[in-house]
Amino acid sequence: HDHKPATKLANAWLAHVPFVGGTDSAYASEGRDGINYLACRSKEDFVRHLKHLKANPEFRQKMVEAGKKEGKRHTIQAHTQRWI
């Protein structure tokens, strides 16, 4: 997925919510599984991740904070500066 951006991941970071998604290479190249997003390989993984986020608010908040830092690279201003 070198030509396809990880838009869903970036949008989650900008919205300050944890991202739980697939194993797309775009996500892996932009983020860090278990740090600022959670990758799922199956429906069971998805359910397990959601339960973990619900049961562990501190972990959830750490993911949100890590995503906020990464999200700064995906603001309109950051993209504009790169284009300039």
C-alpha positions, -999 to +999 in steps of 0.1 A: +000+000+000+028+024-007+005+045-028-024+044-004-023+066+027-034+054+061-062+080+062-084+062+086-055+059+111-046+096+107-083+106+112-085+086+144-054+103+157-068+137+148-101+128+165-082+116+196-097+081+196-080+047+196-078+031+161-085-006+158-081-018+122-067-044+099-031-053+092-027-030+062+009-021+054-001+016+053-010+014+090+022-004+098+043+021+080+026+051+097+020+038+132+032+013+158+009-016+166+001-017+203+014+019+208-008+042+187-031+017+170-042-019+173-041-043+144-066-071+140-060-103+121-095-117+129-129-109+143-117-124+176-088-100+177-112-071+172-134-081+200-104-088+223-090-053+215-123-036+223-126-055+256-091-046+265-096-009+257-128-009+278-113-027+308-080-006+307-087+031+306-051+039+313-039+019+283-066+036+262-055+070+273-018+062+265-029+051+230-048+084+226-018+104+237+005+086+214-019+091+185-022+129+193+016+132+189+014+113+155-016+133+145+004+165+144+020+152+112-014+150+095-029+184+101-039+207+073-010+230+083+015+202+083+004+190+049+005+225+035+041+230+048+052+198+031+036+208-002+053+242+000 
